[in-house]
Amino acid sequence: MIKRLKFKIITTVILTVALFMGSCTQDILQETPRSAFTPDFFQTELGVQGGITALYENLRYMYGQAYHYNSLETGTDEYTYAQSADNNFKNADLSGVGNIISDTYTTSVIWNTVYPAINTASGIIENAAAVGIDPSVIAEARFFRAFDYFLLVQTYGGVPLDMGAGELKFNTSAVRTSVRNTVPEVYTKAIFTDLITAVNDLPDNPRLTGTVTKNVARLHLAKAYLTYAWWLENPNNIPTYPEAARTDPDGHDASYYFQQAYNIAVEGIDNPGPYELQEYFYDVHVGSNDRNKEMMLYADRTEESEIYNGASLGWSGTDNSANTAVWMVTSNYTTINVDGVAAVQREAAQSLGRPWTRMAPTINVFEETFAEKDLDSRYDGTFVSSYRGNWDVAGNTTPTLTAANGLEIAPGDAVMTFLDDYNPAVDYSVNGGNLGGGQIPGRSDYVINLNEINRRFYPGLWKLGTYRTDNEGGLGSPNGALTRPFPIAKFSEFYLVAAEAAVKGATVQGGKSARDLVNVLRSRAGKWRFDNGEQQERIEDNSAAMVTVTPAIIDIDYILAERSREYFGEGYRWFDLVRTQKWAEIAATYKIGSNDATDHSPAEFTRTIEDYHYLRPIPQDQLDDLDMTDAEKDAYQNPGYK
């Protein structure tokens, strides 16, 4: 595998891996490793095409990257640190066991990943027309430049638009100084301009499988308008940096941008192109249905080739472009011992995979976000709520094992189950081992109440779990990085972006109020075709009941709860809480048990979320590489991290 070097915004080399594009008669991106891009490379058609493909490849270094994933989830209401967490995870939790500082690796991933891609995009934009590249292809580069700047401005505040050759210019010389632009400048000069052009020039249908389209650009433009509107409004007086007035250079106010967000999102709904909602929430995430029509943008992988997968298919680390995020939220189910047998073996299957036990969902998730577990299919379609015996797949021919209450279980039966509803009859004392599972009379599986989980054992994240088709009847390769695409943008988000803008005062169209829009997804969530927990077909339609209980008046807290139900564990949450300035309110406390598997008496933990935490620190190694005075470097860094 090509070694990926670490670049700063001052570098002359753009990316260490370039991917060449196949002819237009093919329907997938064709990849060929290349050590570096040079300026003259973009003055050829092949070079421009290679640069475009590299922008897609670059997504893998963020989406599915385990430590970046941690920075977007740990410390929110969705996740806290788990039993095997190191400081990368404890620091992000802000609960007294660590703190985020300028050399925290997890918060540096975006900065160190996207600037080389931004320079690549600028090189394409400046040269592509001269070599005869169609404007629709150039628009892909514009999309990615805006996409990357949008990530930067949400994460760090105002960031540099000039990498040494002028604002938004392709840089070919080493420059060791830098000036940060303000937040309004980043939005109005870079993000909005590029995304508007992308919406105009991109095709309705993808040029190749997985490439961006007009509607992909619309979704991100709507999200950018929405986020900027919140920034202008600044309801909780969160400071920005570099310091700038909360005014728009074009003279518009927050309400204007909330309206624009609504209009663009509704336009995306009304002009879906090749995208559509899946009929069932389960089908959005089941591995056999990857790259479905709801998935608008994803960081792609494959089990066909280690080179094109960007990571080993057999045994992978967590660095570079390996998709290993879900390992972090998988507890060590392999220690479930029944009748002297490791009843649940590590397997390359969606409910199992490789357990690292670095991040655990909070109890609040199950009591509040997913309080409704019977009507709403999203809890069942998100989590692993039962661990089932697979010792036979590992080659153990023992037909049954003696489990809870002295009852027999066979392969495929539930060994450990998290109960949907609290049952006070669970007796944990009769089974101190087995990761603390208890018993209920008449049941052969060990059970745990969801409001009694701990940092050691908890429901895994089914929706992002391992999926392979090459297990050949055995355990397969659960230690290789995931070969599934990591979702980045879904058609469903149009509904929640428009609903959020409507809650913030946008004038709505008939039949598309905030409640109408939310209910489209809630209606879908009421439809079941398969029960993950029971591992059996379940044909049931609770749509009417789901819609009926939706509040008549939707507020922002309800929107955020719906976003968590739809996108739990997918890396949205930190951005959602920061955008709405609700982080300190919603995630300030959480409940969970200790690192002891037998601890079913959870404690409440308090996070110290300061105003300055709403921005991440500029990476220390970036500052160290700048040829500036200590005072200038100090002024460059975000307040609170100096």
N, C-alpha and C positions, 0 to 999 in steps of 0.2 A: 504494500500500500504506500502511496506517496505520502511522505511526511508533510504535515501541514505546519508551516512556520507561523510565528506570531508577529503580526504586523500592527503598526500604529497608523494614525491618520497622516503621519509624515512620510510614509513609505512611497517608494516609486514602483514597487512591484505590486500587482493588484491581487492576484489570487495564486495559490499554489496548485490548484487543480482546475483545469479548464475542461469543458465537456463539449465535444463537437456534435453538431446537430446533423441528423440524417436528412435525406431528401424529403421533399414534401409528400412523396407517395407513401412514406412510412408514417405510422400513427403513434410512435413513441420517440422520446429523446434518445439519441445514440451518444454514448459517453466514451471518450478516450482521454486518459490522463495526460496532462501536460504540466511541466514543471513551473512555468510562469508565463504571464502575458507581458509583452513589450509594447511600447507605443505604436510602432509600425504594424503590429499585428492587427490592430483595429482598422487599418486602412485597406483591408482585404475583406471580401465577402465571407470567406471561411472564418476569418478572425472575428468578425462581428457575430456570426452565427455561434461560434464557440463561446464568445462572451455571454450571449443570451442564455445559452444552456448552463453556463457556470452560475448564473443568477438563481436558477432553479436548484442546482446542486447545493448552493450555499445555505438553503433553507434547512438542510440536514444538520448543520452545525448549531442550530438553536432548537428546532422542534424535535423532541425526543431526546435531547441532550439532558442527562440526568440532573446536573447541578443547576443549569439554567431553569429547568422545570421546578426544582426546589425553590428558587428565588421568586417564582410566580404563584406558589401555592402555600408553602410553609409560612406561618405567621398570619394567614387569613383565617376566616371562620371555617374553611374547608379542611385544612391540615395543620398539624403540629409535628414536632419531632417524635420519632419512635425509638424503641429500645436500643437499636444498633446505630443510632445517629452519631456522626462526628460533628465537629464544630461548624462545618458548612451548613448543617441543618439546624443546629441549636442557635447559631447566630441569627438566622433568619426568623426565629420564633419570637424574639424580643420579649421573652418571658422570664428574664433574669438568669439565664444560663449562658448567655453570650450576647454579642451586639454586632451590628453591621458597621464595619470600618472601611477605609478606602482601599485596603488590599484584600477585601473579601472577594474570593474568586467568583462566587455564584452571581454576584451583581455586575461583574465585568463582562459577561459573555456577550451581551448585545453589543456593547461598544466595540469590543475587539473583533467581532464577527462581521458587522454590517459596513464599517467604513471601507474595507477593501471592495466589498460588493458595490457600494455607492460609487466608488471611483471607476469600477468596471462599467457600471451603467452610464456614467458621464462620458466615458470613452466611446461607448456605442452610440449614444445620442449625438455626439459631435461628428462622428465619422460615417455613420451608417447610410445616410442619404447620399453621400458622395460615391459610395460603392454600389448603389442601386438596390438597397434593402427597402422593402415595402414599409410604408409608414405604420402599418398594423403591427409589424414585428418590432419596429423602433418603440412603439407604444408599450411593449412588454418591458423594455428597459426603463421607460418612464414610470411604469407602475412600480417596479421594484425599487427604484430610487425613492419614490414617495413612501412606499411600504416601509423601507428601512429608516427613513427620517421620522416616520410616524412612531416607530418603535423607540427611537432615540429620544424624541421630545417628550413622550409619555414617561420615560424612565429617568432621564437626567435633567429635564428642563431644556433651556436653550442650548444649542450645540453648534459647532462650526459648520458653516456652509462653504467655507473656503479652505481647501486642503493644501493651498500653496500656489494655485494658478488663477485664483479668482473664484467668486461664488459660483457654485455648481459647475465648475470647470474641471476637465480631466487633468489630473496632476501628474507630471512626469519627472519632477525634481524633488530632492529631499529638502524638507522645510522643517525646522525644529522649533518653530513658534506657532502659536495658535490663538485665535480670538473666537470666543463663543458668541453666536448670534442670540437674539432674544427669542422667546417662545412665539410671539406674533410673526416675527420674520421667518422662522422656520416653517410655520404653517402657510403663510401667504406667499412666500417666495418659492418654496420647494414643494410642500405636500399638495396644496390645493391645485397649483398650476399643473404639476405633473399628472395628478389624478384626473383632472378635467380633460386634459389632452388624451389620457389613456381611455377614458369613457368614450370620447369622440372617435378615436382611431382604432380601438380594439374591435375584433369581430364578435358577433353574437355567439358563435360556436368556437370551441377551442381549435387552434391550428393543429395541435397534436394532443394526444391524451394527457390531460393534466395541465395544459398551458392556460394562461390567464385570458379572460374574456372581458367583454364590456360589463357584464354583471359583476364579475369579481372586482373590477375597478369601482363600480357603483357602490358596492357594499363598503369598501374601504373609504371611499369619499364620504359616505353617509356617517361612518364611524368617526372619521376625522372632524367633520362638521360638529357632530355631537360632543366630542371630547373638547374641542376648542370652545364651544358654547359654554360648557361647564367651567372651563378655565376663565373665560371672560366674566362669568357670573360670580365665581369664587365665593360660594355661600358661607364657608366656614373660615374665610380669611387665611387660607393656607399660603405662605410666602412662595414666591417664584424666584428663579435664579437663571441667568443674570437678572437682576432687578429690572422690572419693566412695568409701566403702567398697564392696567388691565383694559386697554383700549385697542381697538382694531385699526390697523393702518388704512383700511378701506372705509372706515366710518360706520361699520355695522355693529349692532349690539348683540348680546347673547341670544335674544329672542329670534333675531334674523337667522342665526346659525342653527338654532333648534328647528326652525321651520325648514331650512335647507336640508337638514338631516332627515326630517320626516319625508319631504318631497322626494328626495333621491331614493330613500328606502322603499317607499311605495312604488316608485317607478321600477325598482328592481323586482318587486313582487308582481307587478302587472306585466312585466316583460321578462319572463323567467329564462328565455332561451332554452338551453338544454337541461336546466336544473329544475328540481321539484322536491317537495317533501316526500320522504318515505312514508308509506301507509302506517307503519308501526315504528315506535321508538326503538324497539329491539333491532329492527333491520338497519338502523343507522350505524350500529356498531358491531354487529355480528361479523366475525372475521371473513366468513365466506361471501360477504356482500361488500367488501372493501371497494373503494372508488365508486360508490353508488352516486346517483344523480343529486343527492343532497350535498355531497362533498364538493365544494367549489375550488378549494385550494388545499394542497397537502404536501408535506415533505415526503417524497416517495422513496421506497426501498423495494428490494426484491429478494426472494430466496433462490433465484436462478444463478446468481453470480456474486461472489464476495466483492469483486471490484465495483460492480454497479450498486451493490447494497451499501457500500461504504463501511463495512464492518464484517468481521468473521461470522460465518454461519454456524460455527461450532462452539467457540469459546471467545467471548468478547470482553474487553474492558469497557469503561464508561466514558472514554474520552472521544475527541474528534467527532465524527458524524454518526456514531453508533446510537441506535434508538433503544435506550435502556431506561427511560423515565419510569415506566411502570414497575420496574424492579424495586424502585425506592419505596413504593407504597404497598408492596407485597410482604405480608408477615410470614414468618418461618413456619409454614404449615407442615413442613416435613418432620417436625418433632412430634406430630400426633402419633402416639404409640398405642396400639390396641392389641391386647393379648400377646404382647411381645413382638409385634410386627409393626414396622413403619407403614401404616395403612394408607397414607397419602404420599405418593412419591413425586419428586420433582419431574414434571412432564411439560413438553412443549404443547400446551393446550391453553385455551383462552382463560380458563378459570385458575390456572396454576402458574407455570413459568418459574422464573428465577427469583427467590425471595431475598431481599436485602434489608427489609425492616428499618428503613431510614425515616419514613414519614407515616404518620397515622392519622386517620380522620378523627375529628373531635366528636364527642358524644352529642354535642349540639346539632351536628349534621343530621343525626337520626331522630332526634327529638323535635327539631324545628324545621329544617329544610325539607326533609323527607318524612314528615310526620304522617302523611297519608301513603301507606304502602300497599293497600289492597286495591283501591280504585286506580291509582296513578302507577303506571308501569315503569316510571323512570327510576325508582329505587331499584327494582328488580333488574332493569336493563343497564344499571350502572355498576352495581357491586356484586362481589362473590359472597353470597349469603349462606352457602353450604359447601363444605369440602367433602368430596366423595372418594370412596376407596378405589384405588387403582393398583393395588399390589400385584394383581394378575398381569398387568401390562409390564411390570418390572420382572416378570418371570417366576413369581411365587405362585405355585399351583394350589395353595391352601384354599379350599372352596369357601369357607366362612370363618369369621372371627367372632369371638365372644366380646361384645361391646357393652354399652350402658344397660343397666338393670339385668345383666346376665343374658341378654338377648343376642341372637346371631345377626351378623351383617355379611352381605356378599359384595363382591366387586360392583361398583356403581351405586351402592347404597350410601346415604349420607352418614358420614362419620362425625362431623362437627357442624353444627348449625347455629347461626345467629337468628334469634327469634324475632319475627316481625313485630309482635306485640309483647309487652312486658308480662312475664309470668312469675308471680311471687313464689311459686312452688319449686323453682329451680333450686336444687340442693347441690352446692358446690363442694360440700365437705366429703362426700362419698368418693370424689375423684379428684384428688389434689394435683395429679399430673395432667397429662393431655392438654397442656396449655390452659389449664384452669377450667376446662369444660365441666358442667354440672349435669345432673340427671333430672328427668321428670318421669314419674311412674308411667310405664307402658310404652316408652320410646326407647328404641335401640341406639339412637344417636346421642352424643353428648351435645349439650346446648349452652349458649351464653345469651343473656339479655343484652340488647344493644346499649342500654344505658348503664351497663356494667363492664364495658370493654376497657382495656388497658393499652399501654404503649407496646406491649409484647405481642398481643394477638387481637386481630380486628378484621373486618371484611376487606378483602382485596378489591382492586378496581378492574372489574370484568371488561368494561367498555374498551380499554386500551390494551387488553391482555394479549399474550402470545398467540399467534395463529400460524401454523405451518401445515403444509399439505404433504410433507415428505417424512412423516413419522414411521410409515410402513408398519403400522400395528404395534410399535413399541413406544418408548418414552420420547423418542426423537432427540432433538438438540435444544433443551431448554436453557442452556448456558450461552447460546449465541444471541447476539443482539437481535431485537425484533426485526422481522422482514416486512412488517405491515407499514403502510403509509401513516404518517402522523397527521391528524386533521388540524387545519389552520383556520379555514373559513367554511361556513355552512350556509346553505340557502335559508335555513330556519332563522338565522340571525337578522335578516331583514325585518321580520315581524317584531322582534324585541327592540331593535334600534328605533323603528318607527313608533312603537309603543312608548318607549322612554322619552322620545322627543315630544310625543303628544302629552305625556304627563307633565312635561316642562312647558307646556303652553302652546305648542304648535297647533295651528288650525287644521282640523282633520277632515278627511273626505268621508262621504257617506259609506257606512259599513266598515270603516277602518278607524274606529276609536281605539284608545288604548285597550279597553276591555275586549273589543272585537278581535284585535290582533293577538292579544295574549291567548284568547280562547281558541284560536286556530291550533296553537301548539298544545294547549291543555286538552282539547278534544282528541287530538292524535294520541296524547299520553294515556287516555282512557282505554285505548284499544290494545288488546292482548292477543298474541297468537302463540306465544311460548312463555313458559314460566321457568326462569333460570334457577330459582331457588329449589323448585321441585323437579327440575329437569324433565319436564313433560309438556305436551301440547296444552295450551289454554286458550280456547276461543271464547272471547268475552269482550263486550263493548260497553264501557262505562262512560262514554263520551258525554252523554246528557248529564250525568251526575257531576262530572268534572266541570262542565261549563256552568251548571247551576250554582255551584258553591263559589265561583269566582266573585270577588267583591264587586259591588256596583261601581265604586270609585276606586280606581287603581292609583296607588302612590309609588314613589320611587323604591321604597322598601320591598314592595311586592314585586316590582320589576326585577330587582336584584335577587330575590328569592327564586323567581322563575328562571333567571339566567343561571343560577347555581343548579337548579334541577335539570336544566337542559345541558349544561356544559361542565358539570362537576368534574374536577380533576383534569381538565384539558388545558390549563394554563391561562385561563381568562381572568381568574378571580382577583389577583392583585391589581390588574389594570382596571377592573370594574369598580373596586372599592376606592382606588385612588382617583379615578375620574369623577366619581360622585362625591368625593370627600367624606365617605362613610366608613372608612377603614377603622378608625379609632372607636367609632360608635358600635360597629357590628362585630368586630373581632377583638375587642378589648379583654374579654374573658372567655374561657372555654373550660370544659370538663373532660377528664379522662383519668383512668387508673395509672398506676406506676409501671415500672419496668418488670414487675413480678407477674408471672403468668396467672397466679392465683389471686391477684388483687382485683376484687370486684366491688371495691368501695372507692369510687372515683373522687378526686379532689378538684376544686376549682382553681384555675391558674389565671393570673393577671398579666397582661402584656403592657409594656410601656411604649406606646406609639406616639412619638413626638411629631410636631408639624414638619420638622426637617426630614423625617423618614419618608414623606410623600415623594421625595426625589431620592434616587440612589446615588452613591458617591461616584465621582469620576475615578476610574481605576488608577491606583497609585503608580503602576508601572507606566501608564500613559504620562502622568505628570513627571516621573523620573526621566523620561526620554525627551522632555521639552527643554530647549536651551533658553531658559528664562530664569529670572531671579526668584529667590524663595518667596518674596512678597508677591510677585506675579503669579507664581504657582498657587500660593495661598488664595489669591483672589479668583483663580480659575476654578478651584474646588467648590463644590456645593456646601453651603453653610451646615454646620453640625458635624462635618467629617474632617474639619481642618485640624 
